[in-house]
Amino acid sequence: MKTFFLLCLGSLTLFAQRPASPGANLIERLNRMSPAQRNKVLDRMPADRRQGLERRIKNLNNIDPEARAILKKDYDSFQQLPPEQQSELRKTLRQIADLPEDRRRLVRGAIHNLRQHPVEMQQRRIGSRVFQERFNEDERKLVVDALAVLPQQTVPQTAQEQPTKAEH
């Protein structure tokens, strides 16, 4: 459960990349290559870019198939957005990434949990006293902005049965 939750939070960072950054398509393409083919392509890249891609391939291979399917669905949904919405979502997700780690985890957790619910329930929870006290105005805006663009996410029933504090 913890791994699944961390994966879903991590999937948000794919969208925060600059448009010129290597996306999921490049990672998938490299991952499908034989090790010799992949090394040949990676050898032509600057060392820092190669290391980043190798790290992301390793992370992708550590994800269970169900979670990988969710990540791919999110990425495909992102690719279908108009460029302006992609840009706005990237900006929002970069702002989330710039938060102190403890606040970043809370904000990402809230986004993850709220995406599992219909819009009406999301709005009720965002308007709740607990949510208003847990997040400052800027953090609430980041959550709302992300939810406005990200697709609703369904998770296995076993994961839905264990709500966290961040979703109240």
N, C-alpha and C positions, 0 to 999 in steps of 0.2 A: 504494500500500500504506500509506504513512504517513498519507494523508488518511483512508483507511478506518479505520485504527487510532484516529486522533484522534476521528473521528466516533463510533465505538463507545464510547470513553471519555466523550465529551461526552453521549452518550445517557443515561448514568447520572444526570446532573444534572437531567434532566426529572423523575425520580422524587423528587428531594430537595426539590422545591418544597413550600411549605405547601399544605394542601388548598385554601385560598382563592385561591391563585395561578393565573394563567391557564395552563392546560395545553396539551397538544398539540392538543386538539380546537379550542380558540379560535384557536391559531396557524394550524392547517389551514383553519379557516373563513375567517379573515381573508385567508389566502393565496389562497383560491379566488375572492375578491371581485375586482371590477374595481378599478383604482387609485382611481377616484372614490368608489366605495362604501366601500372600506377607509379612505380619508382621512376620509370623513364620520363613520365609527365612531370612528376614532382621534382626531379633533378634539374629541370629547366627553370624552376621558380626560385625567387630569393629565399634565403634560409628562413626568415621569419614567417613568410607566407606558407612555406612548406610545413613548418612546425605547426602552425595554426590549423592547416588542413588535416594533417596527420592526427592531431588531437581531436578534431571534430569527427573524423572517420572512426577513431577508436571509441569515442562517446556514442556515436550512432550504433556501432556494433554491440555496445553494452546494453542497448535498449531492447526490452522484450518486444516481440512482434506486434502485440496489441497496441502498445504505447507508440510504436513506430508508425502504425497505421493512423493513429490520431494525429501525430505530428505531421504526417504527409497530408492528411485532410486539411489541417490548419494552414499549411503552407500553400496548398492548392487554392484554398479559399482566399488567402491573401493575394495570390497572383491574379485572381479574378477581379480584385478591387480596382477602381479607377486610379490612375497615378496620384491624383491629389489625396485620396484617402490613404493610399499606401504611404505617402509622404507624411501625412498627419499621424498615422499609426507609428511610423518609425520615430518621429519626433517624441511622441508620448512614451514609447518604450525606451528610448534613450534617456529621457528624464527619469523614468523609473530606475533604470540601471545606474543612474548617478546618485540615487538616494543612499544614505548609510545602510549597511547590510541588514541591520535589524528591521529598519523601516521598509526596505526593498522587499524583504521576505514577507512582511505583513501585507504590503500592497499587492504583490504577486499572488499571495495566498487568497486574498479577497477576490481578485479578478478570476482566479481559477475556480473558486467556489461559486461565485455568482454566475459564471458562464454556464453552469450546470442547471440553471433555473430559468423559467420564463421571465420575460421582461417585467411583468407586473410584480413578481416576487423580488426581482433584483431591485426595483425601485423602492419597494417597501423596506427591504433590508438596508439600502443606502440611506433611506430617510429615518431609520431607527435611531434612537438615542444612543444605543451601544456603538453603532457604526460611527455616529457623529463624534462621540467621545474618543474612539479608538484612533481615528484618522484626522489629521489637520485638514484645513481647507484645500491646500495644494494637493495633498495625497488623495482626497476625495475626488478632486477634479481629474487626476490621472486615472483613477479607477473608472469614473464615468466616461471619460474620453476613450479609454481602451474598450470598454464594453459597447460603446456606440458603433465600433467598427468590427470588432472580433465576432466571429460566428458563435452561436450557442454551441456548447460542447456537451456531448453525452458521454457518460462514463459507466463502467460496469456497475450493476446494482450493489455489489458488495462495497464498492468505494463510496456510493451515495449514502450508504447507511451509517457512515461515520463522519458527521459534520464536525467542523473545527470551529474554534472560537472566532476566527476571522470572518465567518459567514453570517454571523448573527446581526 
